[in-house]
Amino acid sequence: MSSVHSAFVTRRTLLAGGAFASALTLLPDVGAVAGPRAANTRATTPATGITPLWRAHAHNDYEHRRPLLDALSHGFTSVEADVWLEGDELLIGHAWPDPSRTLRELYLDPLARIAEANGGWVYPGHARPVRLLVDVKSGGAEARALLEDLLPTYGRTVTSWKNGRERSGAVTVVLSGQQANPVLDAPLRWTASDGRLGAPMPAGATAADLPLVSASWSSHFSWVGIGPMPASQRDRLHALVAEAHARGQQVRFWATPDTIWLRENVWAELLAAGVDAINTDHLAELQAWLLQHDRG
């Protein structure tokens, strides 16, 4: 092809028997016109044939050229967005909020369109939610309250909990960072919480309230991928994961070593221990590695 940027977006194709499937159509990339941080105005659905990778987590996903879409095109099933409460909007940004980018426009609206196009799920034929990890940078309880008001407008697209019973949607929203304590007594809620790995479960909480527990890699381990992982640290990793799994929680580490030559050594240890969300900024590399190594 020429040097003109292009991107895959989808159209729906009628197959024999009347079933719909997603087919690839090559269209000009909106980012080529509007810049690398254009809104996902054409988001519809990931390509048919992409294998969902249930351990793949896109760290600071919004920093990729096509937020959300790049992750989905590589099979990622967990994406992370940092948000700041500004008035009645949740703005995206790492060190500070970007007024031109909102959680609704970059994530919630595109995910709703994708799910609608794919029979209620993000990946066609895979009736399992993807995770939207919302790292709250400002606003705390007010940010959660805003989301609890906003998410019901997306209906069955978003996982909800009524009287303690989960109704799975295409997207499960988990709050991390500067959040309020887990909501334990609401008869209906639309968000879950990210707990802290190794910490006691809050009184009255269950894995439905905190389905994910996270920690920084360096808070538990000094090994950064050079040489074999020390046996004592490997044992600790396996013990932490086993403890969380026994409570029905998934495990994520942030700030894992992610540089070339080191990251695959770390990924191998994470996979062997059963870590559920492998954190990376390198979408294509983790996709290729998981397709080769993760048989689960």
BELMOKA-V634579 format. One line per field, one symbol per residue. ss: DSSP state (2 for helix, 1 for strand, 0 for the rest). phi: phi as a letter, one per 30 degrees, with the letter a starting at -180 (. if undefined). A space follows every 50 residues. Layout:
BEGIN
ss->???
phi->???
END
This chain:
BEGIN
ss->00000111111111022201111111110222220000000000000000 00111111002220000022222001111111111100111100000111 11222222222222222000000000000111111111002222222222 22222221011100111000111111100000000001100111110000 00000000000111112220000000000022222222222222220001 1111000000002222222222200011110022222222222000
phi->.ddddbbdbbbccdceiidcbdbdbcbeddddccjdcddddcdbaddejd ddcdcdcddheddddbeidddddcidbbbcbdbbdbicbccclcdadcdd bcddddbddddddddddcijbdceibdbdccccccdcajhdddddddddd dedchddcdbbchicdcdcdbccccbidcddedccddbbbbcbcdcdidd deeidbdddbdbbbadeddbbcdbjciddeedddddedddddddddcicc bbcchdebceicddddeddddddiddbcdaccddddedddddcccd
END
